[in-house]
Amino acid sequence: MEKMENIKDYQQYLRGYDYTGKIPVIIDFYATWCGPCRAMAPSLKRLAQDYEGRVKVLKVDVDKNQALAMAARIQSIPTLFFITKDGDIERQVGALPYQELTRLAERIME
């Protein structure tokens, strides 16, 4: 089994992003030209509002942050990182419905 990814592996690429490690984080790797990314954007915005103060949602444009996208081995978008307070990452590839986003958000809050 592959070692679980940890956010510390990407810390050098996250300058400018307020990743504090105090609350769980969801990172959405997306592109402006990506249809599924655009389709999922309202759900992520709603999730950020519904879970404000409990989960932070960050959006990373892969075209503007190529070094981070390469380091994170982003091969298709959208790719979401669900990150626990301890920094462990669960990677999800593809657009997810709101119900699945909330299920995964709840899981990283445990």
Phi and psi in radians as a Rosetta constraint file:
Dihedral C 1 N 2 CA 2 C 2 CIRCULARHARMONIC -1.249 0.35
Dihedral N 2 CA 2 C 2 N 3 CIRCULARHARMONIC 2.468 0.35
Dihedral C 2 N 3 CA 3 C 3 CIRCULARHARMONIC -1.053 0.35
Dihedral N 3 CA 3 C 3 N 4 CIRCULARHARMONIC 2.406 0.35
Dihedral C 3 N 4 CA 4 C 4 CIRCULARHARMONIC -1.131 0.35
Dihedral N 4 CA 4 C 4 N 5 CIRCULARHARMONIC 2.422 0.35
Dihedral C 4 N 5 CA 5 C 5 CIRCULARHARMONIC -1.193 0.35
Dihedral N 5 CA 5 C 5 N 6 CIRCULARHARMONIC 2.639 0.35
Dihedral C 5 N 6 CA 6 C 6 CIRCULARHARMONIC -2.307 0.35
Dihedral N 6 CA 6 C 6 N 7 CIRCULARHARMONIC 2.489 0.35
Dihedral C 6 N 7 CA 7 C 7 CIRCULARHARMONIC -1.042 0.35
Dihedral N 7 CA 7 C 7 N 8 CIRCULARHARMONIC -0.470 0.35
Dihedral C 7 N 8 CA 8 C 8 CIRCULARHARMONIC -1.022 0.35
Dihedral N 8 CA 8 C 8 N 9 CIRCULARHARMONIC -0.493 0.35
Dihedral C 8 N 9 CA 9 C 9 CIRCULARHARMONIC -1.124 0.35
Dihedral N 9 CA 9 C 9 N 10 CIRCULARHARMONIC -0.371 0.35
Dihedral C 9 N 10 CA 10 C 10 CIRCULARHARMONIC -1.945 0.35
Dihedral N 10 CA 10 C 10 N 11 CIRCULARHARMONIC 0.027 0.35
Dihedral C 10 N 11 CA 11 C 11 CIRCULARHARMONIC -0.905 0.35
Dihedral N 11 CA 11 C 11 N 12 CIRCULARHARMONIC -0.725 0.35
Dihedral C 11 N 12 CA 12 C 12 CIRCULARHARMONIC -1.111 0.35
Dihedral N 12 CA 12 C 12 N 13 CIRCULARHARMONIC -0.399 0.35
Dihedral C 12 N 13 CA 13 C 13 CIRCULARHARMONIC -1.631 0.35
Dihedral N 13 CA 13 C 13 N 14 CIRCULARHARMONIC -0.115 0.35
Dihedral C 13 N 14 CA 14 C 14 CIRCULARHARMONIC -1.712 0.35
Dihedral N 14 CA 14 C 14 N 15 CIRCULARHARMONIC 0.302 0.35
Dihedral C 14 N 15 CA 15 C 15 CIRCULARHARMONIC -1.061 0.35
Dihedral N 15 CA 15 C 15 N 16 CIRCULARHARMONIC 2.390 0.35
Dihedral C 15 N 16 CA 16 C 16 CIRCULARHARMONIC 1.620 0.35
Dihedral N 16 CA 16 C 16 N 17 CIRCULARHARMONIC -0.213 0.35
Dihedral C 16 N 17 CA 17 C 17 CIRCULARHARMONIC -1.841 0.35
Dihedral N 17 CA 17 C 17 N 18 CIRCULARHARMONIC 2.358 0.35
Dihedral C 17 N 18 CA 18 C 18 CIRCULARHARMONIC -1.445 0.35
Dihedral N 18 CA 18 C 18 N 19 CIRCULARHARMONIC 1.309 0.35
Dihedral C 18 N 19 CA 19 C 19 CIRCULARHARMONIC -1.767 0.35
Dihedral N 19 CA 19 C 19 N 20 CIRCULARHARMONIC 1.840 0.35
Dihedral C 19 N 20 CA 20 C 20 CIRCULARHARMONIC -1.775 0.35
Dihedral N 20 CA 20 C 20 N 21 CIRCULARHARMONIC -0.382 0.35
Dihedral C 20 N 21 CA 21 C 21 CIRCULARHARMONIC 1.431 0.35
Dihedral N 21 CA 21 C 21 N 22 CIRCULARHARMONIC 0.088 0.35
Dihedral C 21 N 22 CA 22 C 22 CIRCULARHARMONIC -1.426 0.35
Dihedral N 22 CA 22 C 22 N 23 CIRCULARHARMONIC -0.570 0.35
Dihedral C 22 N 23 CA 23 C 23 CIRCULARHARMONIC -2.302 0.35
Dihedral N 23 CA 23 C 23 N 24 CIRCULARHARMONIC 2.761 0.35
Dihedral C 23 N 24 CA 24 C 24 CIRCULARHARMONIC -1.043 0.35
Dihedral N 24 CA 24 C 24 N 25 CIRCULARHARMONIC 2.680 0.35
Dihedral C 24 N 25 CA 25 C 25 CIRCULARHARMONIC -2.291 0.35
Dihedral N 25 CA 25 C 25 N 26 CIRCULARHARMONIC 2.484 0.35
Dihedral C 25 N 26 CA 26 C 26 CIRCULARHARMONIC -1.986 0.35
Dihedral N 26 CA 26 C 26 N 27 CIRCULARHARMONIC 2.175 0.35
Dihedral C 26 N 27 CA 27 C 27 CIRCULARHARMONIC -1.886 0.35
Dihedral N 27 CA 27 C 27 N 28 CIRCULARHARMONIC 2.171 0.35
Dihedral C 27 N 28 CA 28 C 28 CIRCULARHARMONIC -1.772 0.35
Dihedral N 28 CA 28 C 28 N 29 CIRCULARHARMONIC 1.909 0.35
Dihedral C 28 N 29 CA 29 C 29 CIRCULARHARMONIC -1.523 0.35
Dihedral N 29 CA 29 C 29 N 30 CIRCULARHARMONIC 2.051 0.35
Dihedral C 29 N 30 CA 30 C 30 CIRCULARHARMONIC -2.486 0.35
Dihedral N 30 CA 30 C 30 N 31 CIRCULARHARMONIC 3.064 0.35
Dihedral C 30 N 31 CA 31 C 31 CIRCULARHARMONIC -2.443 0.35
Dihedral N 31 CA 31 C 31 N 32 CIRCULARHARMONIC 2.604 0.35
Dihedral C 31 N 32 CA 32 C 32 CIRCULARHARMONIC -1.110 0.35
Dihedral N 32 CA 32 C 32 N 33 CIRCULARHARMONIC -0.502 0.35
Dihedral C 32 N 33 CA 33 C 33 CIRCULARHARMONIC -1.526 0.35
Dihedral N 33 CA 33 C 33 N 34 CIRCULARHARMONIC -0.015 0.35
Dihedral C 33 N 34 CA 34 C 34 CIRCULARHARMONIC -1.535 0.35
Dihedral N 34 CA 34 C 34 N 35 CIRCULARHARMONIC 1.990 0.35
Dihedral C 34 N 35 CA 35 C 35 CIRCULARHARMONIC -1.009 0.35
Dihedral N 35 CA 35 C 35 N 36 CIRCULARHARMONIC -0.913 0.35
Dihedral C 35 N 36 CA 36 C 36 CIRCULARHARMONIC -1.046 0.35
Dihedral N 36 CA 36 C 36 N 37 CIRCULARHARMONIC -0.592 0.35
Dihedral C 36 N 37 CA 37 C 37 CIRCULARHARMONIC -1.116 0.35
Dihedral N 37 CA 37 C 37 N 38 CIRCULARHARMONIC -0.803 0.35
Dihedral C 37 N 38 CA 38 C 38 CIRCULARHARMONIC -1.113 0.35
Dihedral N 38 CA 38 C 38 N 39 CIRCULARHARMONIC -0.673 0.35
Dihedral C 38 N 39 CA 39 C 39 CIRCULARHARMONIC -1.141 0.35
Dihedral N 39 CA 39 C 39 N 40 CIRCULARHARMONIC -0.592 0.35
Dihedral C 39 N 40 CA 40 C 40 CIRCULARHARMONIC -1.486 0.35
Dihedral N 40 CA 40 C 40 N 41 CIRCULARHARMONIC -0.306 0.35
Dihedral C 40 N 41 CA 41 C 41 CIRCULARHARMONIC -0.929 0.35
Dihedral N 41 CA 41 C 41 N 42 CIRCULARHARMONIC -0.797 0.35
Dihedral C 41 N 42 CA 42 C 42 CIRCULARHARMONIC -1.080 0.35
Dihedral N 42 CA 42 C 42 N 43 CIRCULARHARMONIC -0.625 0.35
Dihedral C 42 N 43 CA 43 C 43 CIRCULARHARMONIC -1.151 0.35
Dihedral N 43 CA 43 C 43 N 44 CIRCULARHARMONIC -0.710 0.35
Dihedral C 43 N 44 CA 44 C 44 CIRCULARHARMONIC -1.176 0.35
Dihedral N 44 CA 44 C 44 N 45 CIRCULARHARMONIC -0.662 0.35
Dihedral C 44 N 45 CA 45 C 45 CIRCULARHARMONIC -1.117 0.35
Dihedral N 45 CA 45 C 45 N 46 CIRCULARHARMONIC -0.757 0.35
Dihedral C 45 N 46 CA 46 C 46 CIRCULARHARMONIC -1.099 0.35
Dihedral N 46 CA 46 C 46 N 47 CIRCULARHARMONIC -0.738 0.35
Dihedral C 46 N 47 CA 47 C 47 CIRCULARHARMONIC -1.059 0.35
Dihedral N 47 CA 47 C 47 N 48 CIRCULARHARMONIC -0.769 0.35
Dihedral C 47 N 48 CA 48 C 48 CIRCULARHARMONIC -1.043 0.35
Dihedral N 48 CA 48 C 48 N 49 CIRCULARHARMONIC -0.677 0.35
Dihedral C 48 N 49 CA 49 C 49 CIRCULARHARMONIC -1.269 0.35
Dihedral N 49 CA 49 C 49 N 50 CIRCULARHARMONIC -0.796 0.35
Dihedral C 49 N 50 CA 50 C 50 CIRCULARHARMONIC -1.157 0.35
Dihedral N 50 CA 50 C 50 N 51 CIRCULARHARMONIC -0.520 0.35
Dihedral C 50 N 51 CA 51 C 51 CIRCULARHARMONIC -1.927 0.35
Dihedral N 51 CA 51 C 51 N 52 CIRCULARHARMONIC 0.333 0.35
Dihedral C 51 N 52 CA 52 C 52 CIRCULARHARMONIC -0.944 0.35
Dihedral N 52 CA 52 C 52 N 53 CIRCULARHARMONIC 2.296 0.35
Dihedral C 52 N 53 CA 53 C 53 CIRCULARHARMONIC 1.518 0.35
Dihedral N 53 CA 53 C 53 N 54 CIRCULARHARMONIC -0.240 0.35
Dihedral C 53 N 54 CA 54 C 54 CIRCULARHARMONIC -1.995 0.35
Dihedral N 54 CA 54 C 54 N 55 CIRCULARHARMONIC -0.545 0.35
Dihedral C 54 N 55 CA 55 C 55 CIRCULARHARMONIC -2.470 0.35
Dihedral N 55 CA 55 C 55 N 56 CIRCULARHARMONIC 2.369 0.35
Dihedral C 55 N 56 CA 56 C 56 CIRCULARHARMONIC -1.778 0.35
Dihedral N 56 CA 56 C 56 N 57 CIRCULARHARMONIC 2.384 0.35
Dihedral C 56 N 57 CA 57 C 57 CIRCULARHARMONIC -1.951 0.35
Dihedral N 57 CA 57 C 57 N 58 CIRCULARHARMONIC 2.118 0.35
Dihedral C 57 N 58 CA 58 C 58 CIRCULARHARMONIC -1.984 0.35
Dihedral N 58 CA 58 C 58 N 59 CIRCULARHARMONIC 2.470 0.35
Dihedral C 58 N 59 CA 59 C 59 CIRCULARHARMONIC -1.971 0.35
Dihedral N 59 CA 59 C 59 N 60 CIRCULARHARMONIC 2.293 0.35
Dihedral C 59 N 60 CA 60 C 60 CIRCULARHARMONIC -2.128 0.35
Dihedral N 60 CA 60 C 60 N 61 CIRCULARHARMONIC 1.975 0.35
Dihedral C 60 N 61 CA 61 C 61 CIRCULARHARMONIC -1.320 0.35
Dihedral N 61 CA 61 C 61 N 62 CIRCULARHARMONIC 1.979 0.35
Dihedral C 61 N 62 CA 62 C 62 CIRCULARHARMONIC -1.137 0.35
Dihedral N 62 CA 62 C 62 N 63 CIRCULARHARMONIC -0.443 0.35
Dihedral C 62 N 63 CA 63 C 63 CIRCULARHARMONIC -1.268 0.35
Dihedral N 63 CA 63 C 63 N 64 CIRCULARHARMONIC -0.544 0.35
Dihedral C 63 N 64 CA 64 C 64 CIRCULARHARMONIC -1.624 0.35
Dihedral N 64 CA 64 C 64 N 65 CIRCULARHARMONIC -0.236 0.35
Dihedral C 64 N 65 CA 65 C 65 CIRCULARHARMONIC -2.272 0.35
Dihedral N 65 CA 65 C 65 N 66 CIRCULARHARMONIC 1.013 0.35
Dihedral C 65 N 66 CA 66 C 66 CIRCULARHARMONIC -1.137 0.35
Dihedral N 66 CA 66 C 66 N 67 CIRCULARHARMONIC -0.612 0.35
Dihedral C 66 N 67 CA 67 C 67 CIRCULARHARMONIC -1.122 0.35
Dihedral N 67 CA 67 C 67 N 68 CIRCULARHARMONIC -0.764 0.35
Dihedral C 67 N 68 CA 68 C 68 CIRCULARHARMONIC -1.145 0.35
Dihedral N 68 CA 68 C 68 N 69 CIRCULARHARMONIC -0.778 0.35
Dihedral C 68 N 69 CA 69 C 69 CIRCULARHARMONIC -1.059 0.35
Dihedral N 69 CA 69 C 69 N 70 CIRCULARHARMONIC -0.710 0.35
Dihedral C 69 N 70 CA 70 C 70 CIRCULARHARMONIC -1.187 0.35
Dihedral N 70 CA 70 C 70 N 71 CIRCULARHARMONIC -0.775 0.35
Dihedral C 70 N 71 CA 71 C 71 CIRCULARHARMONIC -1.072 0.35
Dihedral N 71 CA 71 C 71 N 72 CIRCULARHARMONIC -0.642 0.35
Dihedral C 71 N 72 CA 72 C 72 CIRCULARHARMONIC -1.450 0.35
Dihedral N 72 CA 72 C 72 N 73 CIRCULARHARMONIC 0.035 0.35
Dihedral C 72 N 73 CA 73 C 73 CIRCULARHARMONIC 0.926 0.35
Dihedral N 73 CA 73 C 73 N 74 CIRCULARHARMONIC 0.831 0.35
Dihedral C 73 N 74 CA 74 C 74 CIRCULARHARMONIC -1.365 0.35
Dihedral N 74 CA 74 C 74 N 75 CIRCULARHARMONIC 2.010 0.35
Dihedral C 74 N 75 CA 75 C 75 CIRCULARHARMONIC -1.908 0.35
Dihedral N 75 CA 75 C 75 N 76 CIRCULARHARMONIC -0.410 0.35
Dihedral C 75 N 76 CA 76 C 76 CIRCULARHARMONIC -2.534 0.35
Dihedral N 76 CA 76 C 76 N 77 CIRCULARHARMONIC 2.688 0.35
Dihedral C 76 N 77 CA 77 C 77 CIRCULARHARMONIC -2.196 0.35
Dihedral N 77 CA 77 C 77 N 78 CIRCULARHARMONIC 2.656 0.35
Dihedral C 77 N 78 CA 78 C 78 CIRCULARHARMONIC -1.274 0.35
Dihedral N 78 CA 78 C 78 N 79 CIRCULARHARMONIC 2.550 0.35
Dihedral C 78 N 79 CA 79 C 79 CIRCULARHARMONIC -2.143 0.35
Dihedral N 79 CA 79 C 79 N 80 CIRCULARHARMONIC 2.319 0.35
Dihedral C 79 N 80 CA 80 C 80 CIRCULARHARMONIC -2.010 0.35
Dihedral N 80 CA 80 C 80 N 81 CIRCULARHARMONIC 2.372 0.35
Dihedral C 80 N 81 CA 81 C 81 CIRCULARHARMONIC -1.823 0.35
Dihedral N 81 CA 81 C 81 N 82 CIRCULARHARMONIC 2.140 0.35
Dihedral C 81 N 82 CA 82 C 82 CIRCULARHARMONIC -1.789 0.35
Dihedral N 82 CA 82 C 82 N 83 CIRCULARHARMONIC 1.994 0.35
Dihedral C 82 N 83 CA 83 C 83 CIRCULARHARMONIC -2.044 0.35
Dihedral N 83 CA 83 C 83 N 84 CIRCULARHARMONIC 2.163 0.35
Dihedral C 83 N 84 CA 84 C 84 CIRCULARHARMONIC -1.292 0.35
Dihedral N 84 CA 84 C 84 N 85 CIRCULARHARMONIC 2.954 0.35
Dihedral C 84 N 85 CA 85 C 85 CIRCULARHARMONIC -1.019 0.35
Dihedral N 85 CA 85 C 85 N 86 CIRCULARHARMONIC -0.512 0.35
Dihedral C 85 N 86 CA 86 C 86 CIRCULARHARMONIC -1.369 0.35
Dihedral N 86 CA 86 C 86 N 87 CIRCULARHARMONIC -0.123 0.35
Dihedral C 86 N 87 CA 87 C 87 CIRCULARHARMONIC 1.629 0.35
Dihedral N 87 CA 87 C 87 N 88 CIRCULARHARMONIC 0.060 0.35
Dihedral C 87 N 88 CA 88 C 88 CIRCULARHARMONIC -1.303 0.35
Dihedral N 88 CA 88 C 88 N 89 CIRCULARHARMONIC 2.423 0.35
Dihedral C 88 N 89 CA 89 C 89 CIRCULARHARMONIC -1.940 0.35
Dihedral N 89 CA 89 C 89 N 90 CIRCULARHARMONIC 2.293 0.35
Dihedral C 89 N 90 CA 90 C 90 CIRCULARHARMONIC -1.908 0.35
Dihedral N 90 CA 90 C 90 N 91 CIRCULARHARMONIC 2.126 0.35
Dihedral C 90 N 91 CA 91 C 91 CIRCULARHARMONIC -1.652 0.35
Dihedral N 91 CA 91 C 91 N 92 CIRCULARHARMONIC 2.302 0.35
Dihedral C 91 N 92 CA 92 C 92 CIRCULARHARMONIC -2.218 0.35
Dihedral N 92 CA 92 C 92 N 93 CIRCULARHARMONIC 2.234 0.35
Dihedral C 92 N 93 CA 93 C 93 CIRCULARHARMONIC -1.893 0.35
Dihedral N 93 CA 93 C 93 N 94 CIRCULARHARMONIC 2.329 0.35
Dihedral C 93 N 94 CA 94 C 94 CIRCULARHARMONIC 1.816 0.35
Dihedral N 94 CA 94 C 94 N 95 CIRCULARHARMONIC 2.764 0.35
Dihedral C 94 N 95 CA 95 C 95 CIRCULARHARMONIC -1.181 0.35
Dihedral N 95 CA 95 C 95 N 96 CIRCULARHARMONIC 2.438 0.35
Dihedral C 95 N 96 CA 96 C 96 CIRCULARHARMONIC -2.098 0.35
Dihedral N 96 CA 96 C 96 N 97 CIRCULARHARMONIC 2.518 0.35
Dihedral C 96 N 97 CA 97 C 97 CIRCULARHARMONIC -1.243 0.35
Dihedral N 97 CA 97 C 97 N 98 CIRCULARHARMONIC 2.792 0.35
Dihedral C 97 N 98 CA 98 C 98 CIRCULARHARMONIC -0.945 0.35
Dihedral N 98 CA 98 C 98 N 99 CIRCULARHARMONIC -0.741 0.35
Dihedral C 98 N 99 CA 99 C 99 CIRCULARHARMONIC -1.022 0.35
Dihedral N 99 CA 99 C 99 N 100 CIRCULARHARMONIC -0.705 0.35
Dihedral C 99 N 100 CA 100 C 100 CIRCULARHARMONIC -1.245 0.35
Dihedral N 100 CA 100 C 100 N 101 CIRCULARHARMONIC -0.661 0.35
Dihedral C 100 N 101 CA 101 C 101 CIRCULARHARMONIC -1.043 0.35
Dihedral N 101 CA 101 C 101 N 102 CIRCULARHARMONIC -0.764 0.35
Dihedral C 101 N 102 CA 102 C 102 CIRCULARHARMONIC -1.194 0.35
Dihedral N 102 CA 102 C 102 N 103 CIRCULARHARMONIC -0.639 0.35
Dihedral C 102 N 103 CA 103 C 103 CIRCULARHARMONIC -1.071 0.35
Dihedral N 103 CA 103 C 103 N 104 CIRCULARHARMONIC -0.800 0.35
Dihedral C 103 N 104 CA 104 C 104 CIRCULARHARMONIC -1.214 0.35
Dihedral N 104 CA 104 C 104 N 105 CIRCULARHARMONIC -0.622 0.35
Dihedral C 104 N 105 CA 105 C 105 CIRCULARHARMONIC -1.092 0.35
Dihedral N 105 CA 105 C 105 N 106 CIRCULARHARMONIC -0.767 0.35
Dihedral C 105 N 106 CA 106 C 106 CIRCULARHARMONIC -1.062 0.35
Dihedral N 106 CA 106 C 106 N 107 CIRCULARHARMONIC -0.678 0.35
Dihedral C 106 N 107 CA 107 C 107 CIRCULARHARMONIC -1.149 0.35
Dihedral N 107 CA 107 C 107 N 108 CIRCULARHARMONIC -0.696 0.35
Dihedral C 107 N 108 CA 108 C 108 CIRCULARHARMONIC -1.344 0.35
Dihedral N 108 CA 108 C 108 N 109 CIRCULARHARMONIC -0.224 0.35
Dihedral C 108 N 109 CA 109 C 109 CIRCULARHARMONIC -1.443 0.35
Dihedral N 109 CA 109 C 109 N 110 CIRCULARHARMONIC -0.270 0.35
